[in-house]
């Protein structure tokens, strides 16, 4: 047994003892063979590497990206080969001991082990080299190169604003296609690139793609551009196949932005391969085009933004950025004119500025002359080409002709009314069967040109503008065919130009000072003659027209004279047998009888002319379609039966003109009567004054009237802000009778003015039972009888009442109790956007909670001088199913509350309870009569309010409750609080974040207000981030008890770094203006004015400050310190101070003066900080390093003497120093 056991153990002993010993011995004695084996393996590995490397190099040259496993293998191979070579070359293994007779087994052993391990690594790398050379790399997506922003110029406000709007729309999940449109050269492509940059920078999308479509879109090219950005190779031959491949690729991305620049016509994204809409919810498209209708109509954008030309200030800023230094005064004056000539087009500004950079004055003068001509071949050719391209793409010859006409009369604003009259006379329109059709056609053409950005809205309703560069290009185009003579061709002359007009077809001088016309105008092709003086210059004839002047222009179709004292028209006017439009506006006329010979005349206007009697010969103009006698306030006589014979008349304008209509039933026939209008069967437009209701014949007004502006009674005329085709104004001072067809006018009216109307208690039902279905604007004033606008207790309305009413103005309605009594249907007042209620002293509230539901579109509300109003919204619903928790004014942008002495709260909740005698009492559910209610509570919400004005609210103590509805007031931008003498607190101390977007704050005459910003207790170390408030302007006046603007140092938790302007005056208790932390962050402050305050220091001492604070105001330009009798210093301690850009400083009546030093107050070291302001009378100490750019310093006499006569001081005097308005330098020189 023992032997068997021993025999069984022996193999194990051999295996675990002799075998390892043998293996270890082999390391020492077989090192050479192992090294040879490693050499062979390394050689094989090198062959594998060298075989793969050319394919890798070729792929790299192609721009392909090598797969990571291939790159890692090559790196590992290179490292393994290098390490193997080191082992092979290691000579230490050959060293021997005992004089070289015995090998160094120890070193051989170590080397052999390393060689064996490396051989294993080399073998493994060789096994891994199984790469398919066709699949070692891939085509990478093109890098999204993010160029630097071109909107770094902070003066380009319009561009930054549009960019913000676009980016906000891209972030909004409700939008998937938006666009920007604008004139050629206005910067659309630049904006598109900026949108791309911003989208990539903000990581809004997984993929941002951009392609240019252009006038002639090449789908294959656009597809290729997009594919390149994706790193996608398109091998398909057809556009459809390439689109499918692109679509498959893009569907792999979650969020995509595709930017398509320069769209000229409808383009379906699917044809490009862009998955969109239901096909891919995460794909958004941004488009640019010259035409708005292409975007909104053809492409279906949900939002389109117009990119206009730069303002004058923006254009100058961009010009200076490109051209560089223009401080030389001579150069600057020319540069300013050159910049203006660029018309705000960035492409022209950049081109011109780049060409003139570093040029001398002569070259600038040459450029200015060149820019005055549009047909030069130099720097304007690029812009001219872009505008000519826009012109060529206008849809029809009619639109092109209309565009050229606009340019020919565009000396200032273009009146659409003039365009209508000229277009009719020149036969430019496809059809002019009726004036109304022609008008609609003109509006259509105007819309098309505005959509192409070739026309802009003017400053007033009914007017248009055209950019100078657009106008000049159009005139250049017109000069090739029509040979027009316009204001551009008249250069500072009051004489008729001495030139050949025989080829000229149009002469348009709408505002000139030409005093004398040629005896006979030889212009056989002339079709349009416009000559204007702007206004009447004299009472006698100031423009002599010879008797034969018109004989040489017999093809004339349109003649328009303005502002001329003509007295009589020459007989040669009768030669104009082709004349269709004659306008003699703002002229003085005594004899115009010759007009009766113009038998083809269709349009005749005497608008705003001095004419006392309408010529009887007008009756011969049987083709007349339009007669305009508006504003002819001297017109006293219209012969009877003249108007009635104008049987084709369609439009008659007589507002603020003739009012001597003959009364019915009188035999006298000296003047026309309103009954004559019944003979005008084609009359569709009528504007007249009817001073006395007795002048109205029965059933005068019919359903044929489509456009009207009719004044019944002595209604005062005022500027109408509402564009409307149907306006009715009634001011009777008597009961109104809805006969004469007035009821028909009421039903169709869009604008209705009611003034001093008697006998009406409720507008609805007393005047119109159908609910004023077409009324857009309602203005009611000066009524003793009206109690309700709507009284649905008389009859529950079955229809929506006032369904499209946009504005409601109620003034001096002394009996008005409620706007609406009873219930409303859901669609009533659904479009109301503006509400003004003034001096309605019987009103106690405006709306019920239920009515607020209908006001979803209300944007502007003003309530003023209503002595008894207690709440704006009242909830009497109790606690039933219809109880509303929050009255939501979701679209309200502007709210003004003025002089409402009885107002308790904006929203009041009451319920009825039964009293002991069976009656009912109203009980306030929330609040306490002993605890004054705030104006706004959580029951009402204003999620969009931007402008808030609270004025003359003497009973108001608090504006906001500490708890407000979520999101309410978060959009507030401007706030005015004035004459609120009992107001104690302004902002809720626990919720300043809510007012983060407030930009402008005005506080005037609030006698009880002690603190503006009441900051809560906070620990700066615990706050994770600062809250940057957006306040830009602060104006504080006459706050008698104001102690602090900020009640404590903000410690950086709240910052006011956006402040640009601060004005504080007549705050006698105020001791300092800023906490130190606020003053140290006013990096954008441009204006600081402190006047008549008790201020001792501008900045309060920093609490616990260890180091001397530094105050730098890098953008301050104007500093005013006036009547500050207690002021001693800027800051009460050692500090540094800099005003690097301050140009203008005024210091008047500042007690014993103050010191502006950059490092420390020099007197502090001598007298100590506490005694400084008591014992030392300090001068106004100026240091140049504090005010390096000060140009103007204004001092009163006391301060001036101190700065001039203080001993031992070294003063730096700015270039201009005045003493109470007198220039001191001039006195010194004298």
Secondary structure as the mmCIF struct_conf table of DSSP 4:
data_model
#
loop_
_struct_conf.conf_type_id
_struct_conf.id
_struct_conf.beg_label_comp_id
_struct_conf.beg_label_asym_id
_struct_conf.beg_label_seq_id
_struct_conf.end_label_comp_id
_struct_conf.end_label_asym_id
_struct_conf.end_label_seq_id
HELX_RH_AL_P HELX_RH_AL_P1 UNK A 2 UNK A 13
HELX_RH_PI_P HELX_RH_PI_P1 UNK A 14 UNK A 18
HELX_RH_AL_P HELX_RH_AL_P2 UNK A 19 UNK A 29
BEND BEND1 UNK A 30 UNK A 30
HELX_RH_AL_P HELX_RH_AL_P3 UNK A 31 UNK A 61
TURN_TY1_P TURN_TY1_P1 UNK A 62 UNK A 63
STRN STRN1 UNK A 64 UNK A 66
HELX_LH_PP_P HELX_LH_PP_P1 UNK A 67 UNK A 67
HELX_RH_AL_P HELX_RH_AL_P4 UNK A 68 UNK A 88
TURN_TY1_P TURN_TY1_P2 UNK A 89 UNK A 89
HELX_RH_3T_P HELX_RH_3T_P1 UNK A 91 UNK A 94
STRN STRN2 UNK A 96 UNK A 97
TURN_TY1_P TURN_TY1_P3 UNK A 98 UNK A 101
STRN STRN3 UNK A 102 UNK A 103
HELX_RH_AL_P HELX_RH_AL_P5 UNK A 105 UNK A 128
HELX_RH_3T_P HELX_RH_3T_P2 UNK A 133 UNK A 135
BEND BEND2 UNK A 136 UNK A 136
STRN STRN4 UNK A 137 UNK A 139
HELX_LH_PP_P HELX_LH_PP_P2 UNK A 140 UNK A 143
HELX_LH_PP_P HELX_LH_PP_P3 UNK A 147 UNK A 149
BEND BEND3 UNK A 150 UNK A 150
TURN_TY1_P TURN_TY1_P4 UNK A 154 UNK A 155
HELX_RH_AL_P HELX_RH_AL_P6 UNK A 157 UNK A 171
TURN_TY1_P TURN_TY1_P5 UNK A 173 UNK A 174
BEND BEND4 UNK A 176 UNK A 176
STRN STRN5 UNK A 177 UNK A 181
TURN_TY1_P TURN_TY1_P6 UNK A 184 UNK A 185
BEND BEND5 UNK A 186 UNK A 187
HELX_RH_AL_P HELX_RH_AL_P7 UNK A 188 UNK A 201
TURN_TY1_P TURN_TY1_P7 UNK A 202 UNK A 203
BEND BEND6 UNK A 206 UNK A 206
STRN STRN6 UNK A 207 UNK A 212
BEND BEND7 UNK A 215 UNK A 216
HELX_RH_AL_P HELX_RH_AL_P8 UNK A 219 UNK A 230
TURN_TY1_P TURN_TY1_P8 UNK A 231 UNK A 231
BEND BEND8 UNK A 237 UNK A 238
HELX_RH_AL_P HELX_RH_AL_P9 UNK A 239 UNK A 250
TURN_TY1_P TURN_TY1_P9 UNK A 251 UNK A 252
BEND BEND9 UNK A 254 UNK A 255
STRN STRN7 UNK A 256 UNK A 263
BEND BEND10 UNK A 265 UNK A 265
HELX_RH_AL_P HELX_RH_AL_P10 UNK A 269 UNK A 272
TURN_TY1_P TURN_TY1_P10 UNK A 273 UNK A 273
HELX_RH_3T_P HELX_RH_3T_P3 UNK A 277 UNK A 279
TURN_TY1_P TURN_TY1_P11 UNK A 281 UNK A 282
STRN STRN8 UNK A 283 UNK A 289
BEND BEND11 UNK A 290 UNK A 290
HELX_RH_AL_P HELX_RH_AL_P11 UNK A 292 UNK A 293
HELX_RH_PI_P HELX_RH_PI_P2 UNK A 294 UNK A 299
BEND BEND12 UNK A 302 UNK A 302
STRN STRN9 UNK A 303 UNK A 306
HELX_LH_PP_P HELX_LH_PP_P4 UNK A 308 UNK A 311
HELX_RH_AL_P HELX_RH_AL_P12 UNK A 312 UNK A 323
BEND BEND13 UNK A 328 UNK A 328
HELX_RH_AL_P HELX_RH_AL_P13 UNK A 329 UNK A 341
TURN_TY1_P TURN_TY1_P12 UNK A 342 UNK A 344
HELX_RH_AL_P HELX_RH_AL_P14 UNK A 346 UNK A 356
TURN_TY1_P TURN_TY1_P13 UNK A 357 UNK A 358
HELX_RH_AL_P HELX_RH_AL_P15 UNK A 361 UNK A 371
TURN_TY1_P TURN_TY1_P14 UNK A 372 UNK A 372
BEND BEND14 UNK A 374 UNK A 375
BEND BEND15 UNK A 377 UNK A 378
TURN_TY1_P TURN_TY1_P15 UNK A 379 UNK A 380
HELX_RH_AL_P HELX_RH_AL_P16 UNK A 381 UNK A 392
TURN_TY1_P TURN_TY1_P16 UNK A 393 UNK A 393
BEND BEND16 UNK A 394 UNK A 395
HELX_RH_AL_P HELX_RH_AL_P17 UNK A 397 UNK A 408
TURN_TY1_P TURN_TY1_P17 UNK A 409 UNK A 409
BEND BEND17 UNK A 411 UNK A 412
HELX_LH_PP_P HELX_LH_PP_P5 UNK A 413 UNK A 413
STRN STRN10 UNK A 414 UNK A 415
HELX_RH_AL_P HELX_RH_AL_P18 UNK A 416 UNK A 426
TURN_TY1_P TURN_TY1_P18 UNK A 427 UNK A 427
BEND BEND18 UNK A 429 UNK A 430
BEND BEND19 UNK A 433 UNK A 434
HELX_RH_AL_P HELX_RH_AL_P19 UNK A 435 UNK A 451
TURN_TY1_P TURN_TY1_P19 UNK A 452 UNK A 453
BEND BEND20 UNK A 454 UNK A 454
STRN STRN11 UNK A 456 UNK A 457
BEND BEND21 UNK A 459 UNK A 460
TURN_TY1_P TURN_TY1_P20 UNK A 461 UNK A 462
STRN STRN12 UNK A 463 UNK A 465
HELX_RH_AL_P HELX_RH_AL_P20 UNK A 468 UNK A 479
TURN_TY1_P TURN_TY1_P21 UNK A 480 UNK A 482
STRN STRN13 UNK A 485 UNK A 486
HELX_RH_3T_P HELX_RH_3T_P4 UNK A 487 UNK A 489
BEND BEND22 UNK A 492 UNK A 492
STRN STRN14 UNK A 495 UNK A 495
BEND BEND23 UNK A 499 UNK A 499
TURN_TY1_P TURN_TY1_P22 UNK A 502 UNK A 503
STRN STRN15 UNK A 506 UNK A 509
BEND BEND24 UNK A 510 UNK A 511
STRN STRN16 UNK A 516 UNK A 516
BEND BEND25 UNK A 519 UNK A 520
TURN_TY1_P TURN_TY1_P23 UNK A 524 UNK A 525
STRN STRN17 UNK A 528 UNK A 532
BEND BEND26 UNK A 534 UNK A 535
BEND BEND27 UNK A 539 UNK A 540
BEND BEND28 UNK A 543 UNK A 543
STRN STRN18 UNK A 544 UNK A 544
TURN_TY1_P TURN_TY1_P24 UNK A 547 UNK A 548
HELX_RH_3T_P HELX_RH_3T_P5 UNK A 549 UNK A 552
TURN_TY1_P TURN_TY1_P25 UNK A 554 UNK A 555
STRN STRN19 UNK A 558 UNK A 562
BEND BEND29 UNK A 563 UNK A 563
STRN STRN20 UNK A 565 UNK A 568
HELX_RH_3T_P HELX_RH_3T_P6 UNK A 571 UNK A 575
TURN_TY1_P TURN_TY1_P26 UNK A 577 UNK A 578
STRN STRN21 UNK A 581 UNK A 585
TURN_TY1_P TURN_TY1_P27 UNK A 586 UNK A 586
STRN STRN22 UNK A 588 UNK A 591
HELX_RH_3T_P HELX_RH_3T_P7 UNK A 593 UNK A 597
TURN_TY1_P TURN_TY1_P28 UNK A 599 UNK A 600
STRN STRN23 UNK A 603 UNK A 605
TURN_TY1_P TURN_TY1_P29 UNK A 607 UNK A 608
STRN STRN24 UNK A 610 UNK A 610
BEND BEND30 UNK A 612 UNK A 612
STRN STRN25 UNK A 613 UNK A 614
HELX_RH_3T_P HELX_RH_3T_P8 UNK A 616 UNK A 620
TURN_TY1_P TURN_TY1_P30 UNK A 622 UNK A 623
STRN STRN26 UNK A 626 UNK A 628
TURN_TY1_P TURN_TY1_P31 UNK A 630 UNK A 631
TURN_TY1_P TURN_TY1_P32 UNK A 633 UNK A 634
STRN STRN27 UNK A 637 UNK A 638
TURN_TY1_P TURN_TY1_P33 UNK A 640 UNK A 641
BEND BEND31 UNK A 642 UNK A 642
HELX_RH_3T_P HELX_RH_3T_P9 UNK A 643 UNK A 645
TURN_TY1_P TURN_TY1_P34 UNK A 647 UNK A 648
STRN STRN28 UNK A 651 UNK A 653
TURN_TY1_P TURN_TY1_P35 UNK A 655 UNK A 656
BEND BEND32 UNK A 657 UNK A 657
HELX_LH_PP_P HELX_LH_PP_P6 UNK A 661 UNK A 663
TURN_TY1_P TURN_TY1_P36 UNK A 664 UNK A 665
BEND BEND33 UNK A 670 UNK A 671
HELX_RH_3T_P HELX_RH_3T_P10 UNK A 674 UNK A 679
TURN_TY1_P TURN_TY1_P37 UNK A 681 UNK A 682
STRN STRN29 UNK A 685 UNK A 690
BEND BEND34 UNK A 691 UNK A 691
HELX_RH_3T_P HELX_RH_3T_P11 UNK A 693 UNK A 695
HELX_LH_PP_P HELX_LH_PP_P7 UNK A 696 UNK A 697
TURN_TY1_P TURN_TY1_P38 UNK A 698 UNK A 699
TURN_TY1_P TURN_TY1_P39 UNK A 703 UNK A 704
STRN STRN30 UNK A 707 UNK A 713
BEND BEND35 UNK A 714 UNK A 714
HELX_LH_PP_P HELX_LH_PP_P8 UNK A 715 UNK A 717
BEND BEND36 UNK A 722 UNK A 722
BEND BEND37 UNK A 725 UNK A 725
STRN STRN31 UNK A 726 UNK A 731
BEND BEND38 UNK A 733 UNK A 734
STRN STRN32 UNK A 735 UNK A 735
TURN_TY1_P TURN_TY1_P40 UNK A 740 UNK A 741
HELX_RH_AL_P HELX_RH_AL_P21 UNK A 742 UNK A 748
BEND BEND39 UNK A 750 UNK A 750
STRN STRN33 UNK A 751 UNK A 755
BEND BEND40 UNK A 756 UNK A 756
STRN STRN34 UNK A 758 UNK A 758
BEND BEND41 UNK A 759 UNK A 759
BEND BEND42 UNK A 761 UNK A 761
STRN STRN35 UNK A 762 UNK A 762
HELX_RH_AL_P HELX_RH_AL_P22 UNK A 763 UNK A 766
TURN_TY1_P TURN_TY1_P41 UNK A 767 UNK A 767
STRN STRN36 UNK A 768 UNK A 768
TURN_TY1_P TURN_TY1_P42 UNK A 769 UNK A 770
TURN_TY1_P TURN_TY1_P43 UNK A 773 UNK A 774
STRN STRN37 UNK A 777 UNK A 783
BEND BEND43 UNK A 784 UNK A 785
STRN STRN38 UNK A 788 UNK A 791
TURN_TY1_P TURN_TY1_P44 UNK A 792 UNK A 794
BEND BEND44 UNK A 795 UNK A 795
BEND BEND45 UNK A 798 UNK A 799
BEND BEND46 UNK A 801 UNK A 802
TURN_TY1_P TURN_TY1_P45 UNK A 803 UNK A 804
STRN STRN39 UNK A 807 UNK A 813
TURN_TY1_P TURN_TY1_P46 UNK A 814 UNK A 815
STRN STRN40 UNK A 818 UNK A 821
BEND BEND47 UNK A 822 UNK A 822
TURN_TY1_P TURN_TY1_P47 UNK A 826 UNK A 831
STRN STRN41 UNK A 834 UNK A 838
BEND BEND48 UNK A 839 UNK A 839
TURN_TY1_P TURN_TY1_P48 UNK A 841 UNK A 842
BEND BEND49 UNK A 844 UNK A 844
BEND BEND50 UNK A 846 UNK A 846
STRN STRN42 UNK A 847 UNK A 848
HELX_RH_AL_P HELX_RH_AL_P23 UNK A 849 UNK A 852
TURN_TY1_P TURN_TY1_P49 UNK A 853 UNK A 854
TURN_TY1_P TURN_TY1_P50 UNK A 856 UNK A 857
STRN STRN43 UNK A 860 UNK A 864
BEND BEND51 UNK A 865 UNK A 865
TURN_TY1_P TURN_TY1_P51 UNK A 867 UNK A 868
STRN STRN44 UNK A 871 UNK A 875
TURN_TY1_P TURN_TY1_P52 UNK A 878 UNK A 879
BEND BEND52 UNK A 880 UNK A 880
TURN_TY1_P TURN_TY1_P53 UNK A 881 UNK A 882
BEND BEND53 UNK A 885 UNK A 885
STRN STRN45 UNK A 887 UNK A 888
TURN_TY1_P TURN_TY1_P54 UNK A 890 UNK A 891
STRN STRN46 UNK A 894 UNK A 898
BEND BEND54 UNK A 899 UNK A 899
TURN_TY1_P TURN_TY1_P55 UNK A 901 UNK A 902
STRN STRN47 UNK A 905 UNK A 914
TURN_TY1_P TURN_TY1_P56 UNK A 916 UNK A 917
BEND BEND55 UNK A 918 UNK A 918
STRN STRN48 UNK A 920 UNK A 924
BEND BEND56 UNK A 926 UNK A 927
STRN STRN49 UNK A 928 UNK A 928
TURN_TY1_P TURN_TY1_P57 UNK A 929 UNK A 930
STRN STRN50 UNK A 931 UNK A 931
HELX_LH_PP_P HELX_LH_PP_P9 UNK A 932 UNK A 934
BEND BEND57 UNK A 935 UNK A 935
STRN STRN51 UNK A 936 UNK A 936
TURN_TY1_P TURN_TY1_P58 UNK A 938 UNK A 939
STRN STRN52 UNK A 940 UNK A 941
BEND BEND58 UNK A 943 UNK A 944
STRN STRN53 UNK A 947 UNK A 951
BEND BEND59 UNK A 952 UNK A 952
TURN_TY1_P TURN_TY1_P59 UNK A 954 UNK A 955
STRN STRN54 UNK A 958 UNK A 958
BEND BEND60 UNK A 959 UNK A 959
STRN STRN55 UNK A 960 UNK A 960
BEND BEND61 UNK A 962 UNK A 963
TURN_TY1_P TURN_TY1_P60 UNK A 966 UNK A 971
STRN STRN56 UNK A 974 UNK A 978
BEND BEND62 UNK A 979 UNK A 979
TURN_TY1_P TURN_TY1_P61 UNK A 981 UNK A 982
STRN STRN57 UNK A 985 UNK A 985
BEND BEND63 UNK A 986 UNK A 987
TURN_TY1_P TURN_TY1_P62 UNK A 989 UNK A 990
HELX_RH_3T_P HELX_RH_3T_P12 UNK A 992 UNK A 995
TURN_TY1_P TURN_TY1_P63 UNK A 996 UNK A 997
STRN STRN58 UNK A 1000 UNK A 1004
TURN_TY1_P TURN_TY1_P64 UNK A 1007 UNK A 1008
STRN STRN59 UNK A 1011 UNK A 1013
HELX_LH_PP_P HELX_LH_PP_P10 UNK A 1015 UNK A 1017
TURN_TY1_P TURN_TY1_P65 UNK A 1020 UNK A 1022
BEND BEND64 UNK A 1025 UNK A 1025
STRN STRN60 UNK A 1027 UNK A 1028
STRN STRN61 UNK A 1033 UNK A 1037
TURN_TY1_P TURN_TY1_P66 UNK A 1040 UNK A 1041
STRN STRN62 UNK A 1044 UNK A 1046
BEND BEND65 UNK A 1047 UNK A 1048
TURN_TY1_P TURN_TY1_P67 UNK A 1051 UNK A 1053
STRN STRN63 UNK A 1054 UNK A 1055
TURN_TY1_P TURN_TY1_P68 UNK A 1057 UNK A 1058
STRN STRN64 UNK A 1061 UNK A 1065
BEND BEND66 UNK A 1066 UNK A 1066
TURN_TY1_P TURN_TY1_P69 UNK A 1068 UNK A 1069
STRN STRN65 UNK A 1072 UNK A 1074
HELX_RH_AL_P HELX_RH_AL_P24 UNK A 1076 UNK A 1079
TURN_TY1_P TURN_TY1_P70 UNK A 1080 UNK A 1081
TURN_TY1_P TURN_TY1_P71 UNK A 1083 UNK A 1084
STRN STRN66 UNK A 1087 UNK A 1091
BEND BEND67 UNK A 1092 UNK A 1092
BEND BEND68 UNK A 1096 UNK A 1096
STRN STRN67 UNK A 1097 UNK A 1099
HELX_LH_PP_P HELX_LH_PP_P11 UNK A 1100 UNK A 1102
TURN_TY1_P TURN_TY1_P72 UNK A 1103 UNK A 1104
BEND BEND69 UNK A 1107 UNK A 1107
HELX_LH_PP_P HELX_LH_PP_P12 UNK A 1108 UNK A 1108
STRN STRN68 UNK A 1109 UNK A 1112
TURN_TY1_P TURN_TY1_P73 UNK A 1114 UNK A 1115
STRN STRN69 UNK A 1118 UNK A 1122
BEND BEND70 UNK A 1123 UNK A 1123
TURN_TY1_P TURN_TY1_P74 UNK A 1125 UNK A 1126
STRN STRN70 UNK A 1129 UNK A 1131
BEND BEND71 UNK A 1132 UNK A 1134
STRN STRN71 UNK A 1135 UNK A 1138
TURN_TY1_P TURN_TY1_P75 UNK A 1140 UNK A 1141
STRN STRN72 UNK A 1144 UNK A 1148
BEND BEND72 UNK A 1149 UNK A 1149
TURN_TY1_P TURN_TY1_P76 UNK A 1151 UNK A 1152
STRN STRN73 UNK A 1155 UNK A 1155
BEND BEND73 UNK A 1158 UNK A 1159
TURN_TY1_P TURN_TY1_P77 UNK A 1162 UNK A 1163
HELX_RH_AL_P HELX_RH_AL_P25 UNK A 1164 UNK A 1167
TURN_TY1_P TURN_TY1_P78 UNK A 1169 UNK A 1171
HELX_RH_AL_P HELX_RH_AL_P26 UNK A 1172 UNK A 1175
STRN STRN74 UNK A 1181 UNK A 1181
TURN_TY1_P TURN_TY1_P79 UNK A 1184 UNK A 1186
BEND BEND74 UNK A 1187 UNK A 1187
TURN_TY1_P TURN_TY1_P80 UNK A 1188 UNK A 1189
STRN STRN75 UNK A 1192 UNK A 1195
HELX_RH_AL_P HELX_RH_AL_P27 UNK A 1197 UNK A 1205
TURN_TY1_P TURN_TY1_P81 UNK A 1207 UNK A 1208
BEND BEND75 UNK A 1215 UNK A 1215
STRN STRN76 UNK A 1216 UNK A 1219
TURN_TY1_P TURN_TY1_P82 UNK A 1220 UNK A 1221
STRN STRN77 UNK A 1222 UNK A 1223
HELX_RH_AL_P HELX_RH_AL_P28 UNK A 1224 UNK A 1229
#
